[in-house]
Amino acid sequence: MDARTIGETRVQGDELRQALADFAYQLARHTYRVVECQEARTFPKELPRLPAA
């Protein structure tokens, strides 16, 4: 999955990468729950943190 922004953003660099990763992670977790995927996947309650670049 790819995520990107269009136009100006209030954050940049690692902070922007983390915000986009959080969005993608929450979307994946929600999708698995909604469509009741046959492949069981356990998502941690806390969002993963990216290492600083």
mmCIF file of the N, C-alpha and C atoms, coordinates in Angstrom:
data_MODEL
# 
_entry.id   MODEL 
# 
loop_
_atom_site.group_PDB 
_atom_site.id 
_atom_site.type_symbol 
_atom_site.label_atom_id 
_atom_site.label_alt_id 
_atom_site.label_comp_id 
_atom_site.label_asym_id 
_atom_site.label_entity_id 
_atom_site.label_seq_id 
_atom_site.pdbx_PDB_ins_code 
_atom_site.Cartn_x 
_atom_site.Cartn_y 
_atom_site.Cartn_z 
_atom_site.occupancy 
_atom_site.B_iso_or_equiv 
_atom_site.pdbx_formal_charge 
_atom_site.auth_seq_id 
_atom_site.auth_comp_id 
_atom_site.auth_asym_id 
_atom_site.auth_atom_id 
_atom_site.pdbx_PDB_model_num 
ATOM 1   N N  . MET A 1 1  ? 0.840   -1.160  0.000  1.00 0.00 ? 1  MET A N  1 
ATOM 2   C CA . MET A 1 1  ? 0.000   0.000   0.000  1.00 0.00 ? 1  MET A CA 1 
ATOM 3   C C  . MET A 1 1  ? 0.892   1.232   0.000  1.00 0.00 ? 1  MET A C  1 
ATOM 4   N N  . ASP A 1 2  ? 0.522   2.213   -0.758 1.00 0.00 ? 2  ASP A N  1 
ATOM 5   C CA . ASP A 1 2  ? 1.222   3.489   -0.786 1.00 0.00 ? 2  ASP A CA 1 
ATOM 6   C C  . ASP A 1 2  ? 0.307   4.566   -0.223 1.00 0.00 ? 2  ASP A C  1 
ATOM 7   N N  . ALA A 1 3  ? 0.903   5.527   0.451  1.00 0.00 ? 3  ALA A N  1 
ATOM 8   C CA . ALA A 1 3  ? 0.152   6.669   0.952  1.00 0.00 ? 3  ALA A CA 1 
ATOM 9   C C  . ALA A 1 3  ? 0.970   7.914   0.665  1.00 0.00 ? 3  ALA A C  1 
ATOM 10  N N  . ARG A 1 4  ? 0.279   8.989   0.291  1.00 0.00 ? 4  ARG A N  1 
ATOM 11  C CA . ARG A 1 4  ? 0.993   10.235  0.022  1.00 0.00 ? 4  ARG A CA 1 
ATOM 12  C C  . ARG A 1 4  ? 0.057   11.396  0.267  1.00 0.00 ? 4  ARG A C  1 
ATOM 13  N N  . THR A 1 5  ? 0.624   12.572  0.259  1.00 0.00 ? 5  THR A N  1 
ATOM 14  C CA . THR A 1 5  ? -0.170  13.780  0.449  1.00 0.00 ? 5  THR A CA 1 
ATOM 15  C C  . THR A 1 5  ? -0.177  14.571  -0.843 1.00 0.00 ? 5  THR A C  1 
ATOM 16  N N  . ILE A 1 6  ? -1.177  15.398  -0.978 1.00 0.00 ? 6  ILE A N  1 
ATOM 17  C CA . ILE A 1 6  ? -1.272  16.296  -2.124 1.00 0.00 ? 6  ILE A CA 1 
ATOM 18  C C  . ILE A 1 6  ? -1.286  17.714  -1.562 1.00 0.00 ? 6  ILE A C  1 
ATOM 19  N N  . GLY A 1 7  ? -0.362  18.538  -2.004 1.00 0.00 ? 7  GLY A N  1 
ATOM 20  C CA . GLY A 1 7  ? -0.311  19.915  -1.527 1.00 0.00 ? 7  GLY A CA 1 
ATOM 21  C C  . GLY A 1 7  ? 0.550   20.064  -0.290 1.00 0.00 ? 7  GLY A C  1 
ATOM 22  N N  . GLU A 1 8  ? 0.408   21.210  0.345  1.00 0.00 ? 8  GLU A N  1 
ATOM 23  C CA . GLU A 1 8  ? 1.201   21.533  1.528  1.00 0.00 ? 8  GLU A CA 1 
ATOM 24  C C  . GLU A 1 8  ? 0.748   20.715  2.731  1.00 0.00 ? 8  GLU A C  1 
ATOM 25  N N  . THR A 1 9  ? 1.677   20.381  3.610  1.00 0.00 ? 9  THR A N  1 
ATOM 26  C CA . THR A 1 9  ? 1.349   19.677  4.843  1.00 0.00 ? 9  THR A CA 1 
ATOM 27  C C  . THR A 1 9  ? 1.913   20.453  6.028  1.00 0.00 ? 9  THR A C  1 
ATOM 28  N N  . ARG A 1 10 ? 1.304   20.262  7.192  1.00 0.00 ? 10 ARG A N  1 
ATOM 29  C CA . ARG A 1 10 ? 1.785   20.944  8.397  1.00 0.00 ? 10 ARG A CA 1 
ATOM 30  C C  . ARG A 1 10 ? 3.021   20.274  8.960  1.00 0.00 ? 10 ARG A C  1 
ATOM 31  N N  . VAL A 1 11 ? 3.220   19.001  8.648  1.00 0.00 ? 11 VAL A N  1 
ATOM 32  C CA . VAL A 1 11 ? 4.389   18.266  9.139  1.00 0.00 ? 11 VAL A CA 1 
ATOM 33  C C  . VAL A 1 11 ? 5.190   17.747  7.956  1.00 0.00 ? 11 VAL A C  1 
ATOM 34  N N  . GLN A 1 12 ? 6.456   17.441  8.210  1.00 0.00 ? 12 GLN A N  1 
ATOM 35  C CA . GLN A 1 12 ? 7.331   16.925  7.152  1.00 0.00 ? 12 GLN A CA 1 
ATOM 36  C C  . GLN A 1 12 ? 8.250   15.862  7.740  1.00 0.00 ? 12 GLN A C  1 
ATOM 37  N N  . GLY A 1 13 ? 8.995   15.220  6.884  1.00 0.00 ? 13 GLY A N  1 
ATOM 38  C CA . GLY A 1 13 ? 10.012  14.269  7.324  1.00 0.00 ? 13 GLY A CA 1 
ATOM 39  C C  . GLY A 1 13 ? 9.436   13.102  8.104  1.00 0.00 ? 13 GLY A C  1 
ATOM 40  N N  . ASP A 1 14 ? 10.136  12.748  9.203  1.00 0.00 ? 14 ASP A N  1 
ATOM 41  C CA . ASP A 1 14 ? 9.736   11.593  10.012 1.00 0.00 ? 14 ASP A CA 1 
ATOM 42  C C  . ASP A 1 14 ? 8.330   11.737  10.583 1.00 0.00 ? 14 ASP A C  1 
ATOM 43  N N  . GLU A 1 15 ? 7.957   12.946  10.973 1.00 0.00 ? 15 GLU A N  1 
ATOM 44  C CA . GLU A 1 15 ? 6.623   13.160  11.536 1.00 0.00 ? 15 GLU A CA 1 
ATOM 45  C C  . GLU A 1 15 ? 5.539   12.875  10.497 1.00 0.00 ? 15 GLU A C  1 
ATOM 46  N N  . LEU A 1 16 ? 5.770   13.271  9.248  1.00 0.00 ? 16 LEU A N  1 
ATOM 47  C CA . LEU A 1 16 ? 4.823   12.987  8.168  1.00 0.00 ? 16 LEU A CA 1 
ATOM 48  C C  . LEU A 1 16 ? 4.793   11.497  7.858  1.00 0.00 ? 16 LEU A C  1 
ATOM 49  N N  . ARG A 1 17 ? 5.959   10.871  7.811  1.00 0.00 ? 17 ARG A N  1 
ATOM 50  C CA . ARG A 1 17 ? 6.017   9.426   7.562  1.00 0.00 ? 17 ARG A CA 1 
ATOM 51  C C  . ARG A 1 17 ? 5.220   8.673   8.622  1.00 0.00 ? 17 ARG A C  1 
ATOM 52  N N  . GLN A 1 18 ? 5.355   9.079   9.882  1.00 0.00 ? 18 GLN A N  1 
ATOM 53  C CA . GLN A 1 18 ? 4.640   8.406   10.963 1.00 0.00 ? 18 GLN A CA 1 
ATOM 54  C C  . GLN A 1 18 ? 3.137   8.618   10.827 1.00 0.00 ? 18 GLN A C  1 
ATOM 55  N N  . ALA A 1 19 ? 2.715   9.826   10.492 1.00 0.00 ? 19 ALA A N  1 
ATOM 56  C CA . ALA A 1 19 ? 1.280   10.109  10.331 1.00 0.00 ? 19 ALA A CA 1 
ATOM 57  C C  . ALA A 1 19 ? 0.689   9.257   9.207  1.00 0.00 ? 19 ALA A C  1 
ATOM 58  N N  . LEU A 1 20 ? 1.397   9.127   8.094  1.00 0.00 ? 20 LEU A N  1 
ATOM 59  C CA . LEU A 1 20 ? 0.907   8.315   6.985  1.00 0.00 ? 20 LEU A CA 1 
ATOM 60  C C  . LEU A 1 20 ? 0.898   6.832   7.346  1.00 0.00 ? 20 LEU A C  1 
ATOM 61  N N  . ALA A 1 21 ? 1.923   6.381   8.071  1.00 0.00 ? 21 ALA A N  1 
ATOM 62  C CA . ALA A 1 21 ? 1.965   4.983   8.511  1.00 0.00 ? 21 ALA A CA 1 
ATOM 63  C C  . ALA A 1 21 ? 0.814   4.692   9.471  1.00 0.00 ? 21 ALA A C  1 
ATOM 64  N N  . ASP A 1 22 ? 0.529   5.616   10.390 1.00 0.00 ? 22 ASP A N  1 
ATOM 65  C CA . ASP A 1 22 ? -0.593  5.447   11.322 1.00 0.00 ? 22 ASP A CA 1 
ATOM 66  C C  . ASP A 1 22 ? -1.915  5.320   10.561 1.00 0.00 ? 22 ASP A C  1 
ATOM 67  N N  . PHE A 1 23 ? -2.108  6.164   9.562  1.00 0.00 ? 23 PHE A N  1 
ATOM 68  C CA . PHE A 1 23 ? -3.322  6.129   8.763  1.00 0.00 ? 23 PHE A CA 1 
ATOM 69  C C  . PHE A 1 23 ? -3.453  4.784   8.047  1.00 0.00 ? 23 PHE A C  1 
ATOM 70  N N  . ALA A 1 24 ? -2.380  4.345   7.401  1.00 0.00 ? 24 ALA A N  1 
ATOM 71  C CA . ALA A 1 24 ? -2.410  3.079   6.658  1.00 0.00 ? 24 ALA A CA 1 
ATOM 72  C C  . ALA A 1 24 ? -2.647  1.900   7.604  1.00 0.00 ? 24 ALA A C  1 
ATOM 73  N N  . TYR A 1 25 ? -2.029  1.914   8.767  1.00 0.00 ? 25 TYR A N  1 
ATOM 74  C CA . TYR A 1 25 ? -2.182  0.844   9.746  1.00 0.00 ? 25 TYR A CA 1 
ATOM 75  C C  . TYR A 1 25 ? -3.627  0.762   10.232 1.00 0.00 ? 25 TYR A C  1 
ATOM 76  N N  . GLN A 1 26 ? -4.205  1.904   10.570 1.00 0.00 ? 26 GLN A N  1 
ATOM 77  C CA . GLN A 1 26 ? -5.593  1.916   11.032 1.00 0.00 ? 26 GLN A CA 1 
ATOM 78  C C  . GLN A 1 26 ? -6.547  1.454   9.935  1.00 0.00 ? 26 GLN A C  1 
ATOM 79  N N  . LEU A 1 27 ? -6.273  1.827   8.699  1.00 0.00 ? 27 LEU A N  1 
ATOM 80  C CA . LEU A 1 27 ? -7.098  1.397   7.574  1.00 0.00 ? 27 LEU A CA 1 
ATOM 81  C C  . LEU A 1 27 ? -7.028  -0.123  7.407  1.00 0.00 ? 27 LEU A C  1 
ATOM 82  N N  . ALA A 1 28 ? -5.829  -0.685  7.492  1.00 0.00 ? 28 ALA A N  1 
ATOM 83  C CA . ALA A 1 28 ? -5.672  -2.140  7.370  1.00 0.00 ? 28 ALA A CA 1 
ATOM 84  C C  . ALA A 1 28 ? -6.398  -2.858  8.508  1.00 0.00 ? 28 ALA A C  1 
ATOM 85  N N  . ARG A 1 29 ? -6.227  -2.380  9.728  1.00 0.00 ? 29 ARG A N  1 
ATOM 86  C CA . ARG A 1 29 ? -6.873  -3.008  10.885 1.00 0.00 ? 29 ARG A CA 1 
ATOM 87  C C  . ARG A 1 29 ? -8.393  -2.966  10.735 1.00 0.00 ? 29 ARG A C  1 
ATOM 88  N N  . HIS A 1 30 ? -8.934  -1.833  10.308 1.00 0.00 ? 30 HIS A N  1 
ATOM 89  C CA . HIS A 1 30 ? -10.378 -1.687  10.114 1.00 0.00 ? 30 HIS A CA 1 
ATOM 90  C C  . HIS A 1 30 ? -10.869 -2.619  9.003  1.00 0.00 ? 30 HIS A C  1 
ATOM 91  N N  . THR A 1 31 ? -10.132 -2.690  7.919  1.00 0.00 ? 31 THR A N  1 
ATOM 92  C CA . THR A 1 31 ? -10.526 -3.529  6.788  1.00 0.00 ? 31 THR A CA 1 
ATOM 93  C C  . THR A 1 31 ? -10.603 -4.994  7.190  1.00 0.00 ? 31 THR A C  1 
ATOM 94  N N  . TYR A 1 32 ? -9.597  -5.480  7.911  1.00 0.00 ? 32 TYR A N  1 
ATOM 95  C CA . TYR A 1 32 ? -9.630  -6.874  8.360  1.00 0.00 ? 32 TYR A CA 1 
ATOM 96  C C  . TYR A 1 32 ? -10.856 -7.137  9.223  1.00 0.00 ? 32 TYR A C  1 
ATOM 97  N N  . ARG A 1 33 ? -11.206 -6.190  10.083 1.00 0.00 ? 33 ARG A N  1 
ATOM 98  C CA . ARG A 1 33 ? -12.354 -6.377  10.967 1.00 0.00 ? 33 ARG A CA 1 
ATOM 99  C C  . ARG A 1 33 ? -13.666 -6.353  10.176 1.00 0.00 ? 33 ARG A C  1 
ATOM 100 N N  . VAL A 1 34 ? -13.808 -5.429  9.236  1.00 0.00 ? 34 VAL A N  1 
ATOM 101 C CA . VAL A 1 34 ? -15.056 -5.270  8.493  1.00 0.00 ? 34 VAL A CA 1 
ATOM 102 C C  . VAL A 1 34 ? -15.332 -6.457  7.577  1.00 0.00 ? 34 VAL A C  1 
ATOM 103 N N  . VAL A 1 35 ? -14.326 -6.905  6.854  1.00 0.00 ? 35 VAL A N  1 
ATOM 104 C CA . VAL A 1 35 ? -14.567 -7.979  5.879  1.00 0.00 ? 35 VAL A CA 1 
ATOM 105 C C  . VAL A 1 35 ? -14.383 -9.370  6.468  1.00 0.00 ? 35 VAL A C  1 
ATOM 106 N N  . GLU A 1 36 ? -14.072 -9.423  7.775  1.00 0.00 ? 36 GLU A N  1 
ATOM 107 C CA . GLU A 1 36 ? -13.929 -10.707 8.461  1.00 0.00 ? 36 GLU A CA 1 
ATOM 108 C C  . GLU A 1 36 ? -13.025 -11.656 7.670  1.00 0.00 ? 36 GLU A C  1 
ATOM 109 N N  . CYS A 1 37 ? -11.804 -11.207 7.434  1.00 0.00 ? 37 CYS A N  1 
ATOM 110 C CA . CYS A 1 37 ? -10.831 -11.976 6.654  1.00 0.00 ? 37 CYS A CA 1 
ATOM 111 C C  . CYS A 1 37 ? -10.634 -13.368 7.239  1.00 0.00 ? 37 CYS A C  1 
ATOM 112 N N  . GLN A 1 38 ? -10.494 -14.348 6.354  1.00 0.00 ? 38 GLN A N  1 
ATOM 113 C CA . GLN A 1 38 ? -10.270 -15.724 6.766  1.00 0.00 ? 38 GLN A CA 1 
ATOM 114 C C  . GLN A 1 38 ? -8.880  -15.901 7.367  1.00 0.00 ? 38 GLN A C  1 
ATOM 115 N N  . GLU A 1 39 ? -7.908  -15.133 6.875  1.00 0.00 ? 39 GLU A N  1 
ATOM 116 C CA . GLU A 1 39 ? -6.556  -15.191 7.419  1.00 0.00 ? 39 GLU A CA 1 
ATOM 117 C C  . GLU A 1 39 ? -6.524  -14.352 8.694  1.00 0.00 ? 39 GLU A C  1 
ATOM 118 N N  . ALA A 1 40 ? -6.544  -15.015 9.821  1.00 0.00 ? 40 ALA A N  1 
ATOM 119 C CA . ALA A 1 40 ? -6.556  -14.298 11.090 1.00 0.00 ? 40 ALA A CA 1 
ATOM 120 C C  . ALA A 1 40 ? -5.297  -13.453 11.227 1.00 0.00 ? 40 ALA A C  1 
ATOM 121 N N  . ARG A 1 41 ? -5.471  -12.247 11.654 1.00 0.00 ? 41 ARG A N  1 
ATOM 122 C CA . ARG A 1 41 ? -4.353  -11.322 11.844 1.00 0.00 ? 41 ARG A CA 1 
ATOM 123 C C  . ARG A 1 41 ? -4.597  -10.612 13.163 1.00 0.00 ? 41 ARG A C  1 
ATOM 124 N N  . THR A 1 42 ? -3.609  -10.623 14.021 1.00 0.00 ? 42 THR A N  1 
ATOM 125 C CA . THR A 1 42 ? -3.721  -9.941  15.298 1.00 0.00 ? 42 THR A CA 1 
ATOM 126 C C  . THR A 1 42 ? -2.960  -8.629  15.215 1.00 0.00 ? 42 THR A C  1 
ATOM 127 N N  . PHE A 1 43 ? -3.675  -7.551  15.401 1.00 0.00 ? 43 PHE A N  1 
ATOM 128 C CA . PHE A 1 43 ? -3.062  -6.226  15.372 1.00 0.00 ? 43 PHE A CA 1 
ATOM 129 C C  . PHE A 1 43 ? -2.866  -5.753  16.812 1.00 0.00 ? 43 PHE A C  1 
ATOM 130 N N  . PRO A 1 44 ? -1.677  -5.242  17.146 1.00 0.00 ? 44 PRO A N  1 
ATOM 131 C CA . PRO A 1 44 ? -1.489  -4.701  18.490 1.00 0.00 ? 44 PRO A CA 1 
ATOM 132 C C  . PRO A 1 44 ? -2.377  -3.488  18.718 1.00 0.00 ? 44 PRO A C  1 
ATOM 133 N N  . LYS A 1 45 ? -2.725  -3.220  19.959 1.00 0.00 ? 45 LYS A N  1 
ATOM 134 C CA . LYS A 1 45 ? -3.578  -2.084  20.266 1.00 0.00 ? 45 LYS A CA 1 
ATOM 135 C C  . LYS A 1 45 ? -2.887  -0.750  19.964 1.00 0.00 ? 45 LYS A C  1 
ATOM 136 N N  . GLU A 1 46 ? -1.585  -0.668  20.231 1.00 0.00 ? 46 GLU A N  1 
ATOM 137 C CA . GLU A 1 46 ? -0.851  0.567   19.960 1.00 0.00 ? 46 GLU A CA 1 
ATOM 138 C C  . GLU A 1 46 ? -0.257  0.526   18.557 1.00 0.00 ? 46 GLU A C  1 
ATOM 139 N N  . LEU A 1 47 ? -0.280  1.673   17.911 1.00 0.00 ? 47 LEU A N  1 
ATOM 140 C CA . LEU A 1 47 ? 0.291   1.761   16.565 1.00 0.00 ? 47 LEU A CA 1 
ATOM 141 C C  . LEU A 1 47 ? 1.800   1.638   16.630 1.00 0.00 ? 47 LEU A C  1 
ATOM 142 N N  . PRO A 1 48 ? 2.405   0.967   15.645 1.00 0.00 ? 48 PRO A N  1 
ATOM 143 C CA . PRO A 1 48 ? 3.863   0.829   15.652 1.00 0.00 ? 48 PRO A CA 1 
ATOM 144 C C  . PRO A 1 48 ? 4.550   2.181   15.412 1.00 0.00 ? 48 PRO A C  1 
ATOM 145 N N  . ARG A 1 49 ? 5.688   2.371   15.994 1.00 0.00 ? 49 ARG A N  1 
ATOM 146 C CA . ARG A 1 49 ? 6.485   3.586   15.810 1.00 0.00 ? 49 ARG A CA 1 
ATOM 147 C C  . ARG A 1 49 ? 7.611   3.285   14.847 1.00 0.00 ? 49 ARG A C  1 
ATOM 148 N N  . LEU A 1 50 ? 7.818   4.183   13.895 1.00 0.00 ? 50 LEU A N  1 
ATOM 149 C CA . LEU A 1 50 ? 8.901   4.051   12.922 1.00 0.00 ? 50 LEU A CA 1 
ATOM 150 C C  . LEU A 1 50 ? 10.203  4.546   13.536 1.00 0.00 ? 50 LEU A C  1 
ATOM 151 N N  . PRO A 1 51 ? 11.317  3.911   13.178 1.00 0.00 ? 51 PRO A N  1 
ATOM 152 C CA . PRO A 1 51 ? 12.599  4.438   13.658 1.00 0.00 ? 51 PRO A CA 1 
ATOM 153 C C  . PRO A 1 51 ? 12.898  5.755   12.954 1.00 0.00 ? 51 PRO A C  1 
ATOM 154 N N  . ALA A 1 52 ? 13.573  6.656   13.623 1.00 0.00 ? 52 ALA A N  1 
ATOM 155 C CA . ALA A 1 52 ? 13.941  7.942   13.013 1.00 0.00 ? 52 ALA A CA 1 
ATOM 156 C C  . ALA A 1 52 ? 14.912  7.689   11.870 1.00 0.00 ? 52 ALA A C  1 
ATOM 157 N N  . ALA A 1 53 ? 14.708  8.416   10.764 1.00 0.00 ? 53 ALA A N  1 
ATOM 158 C CA . ALA A 1 53 ? 15.571  8.218   9.592  1.00 0.00 ? 53 ALA A CA 1 
ATOM 159 C C  . ALA A 1 53 ? 16.884  8.940   9.762  1.00 0.00 ? 53 ALA A C  1 
# 
